[in-house]
Amino acid sequence: MKKLVKWLKNEESGQGMVEYGLIIVVVALVVVLGLGVLGNGLSDFFNDTENKVSNYSPT
């Protein structure tokens, strides 16, 4: 039992995966917050572009 507790205490193989998971969570939060802040501006930009393309008439 002591060997098992000592082994579990020193086990670090899952540490890298936890760090990668935390990095992915932080990146996802930044993307979601960024889109929330820029959402209306991006929507207006794409709507204006759509209107310009649909109303374009070559001369």
Secondary structure, DSSP 8 states (H G I E B T S, - for coil): -HHHHHHHHH--TTHHHHHHHHHHHHHHHHHHHHHHHHHHHHHHHHHHHHHHHHT----
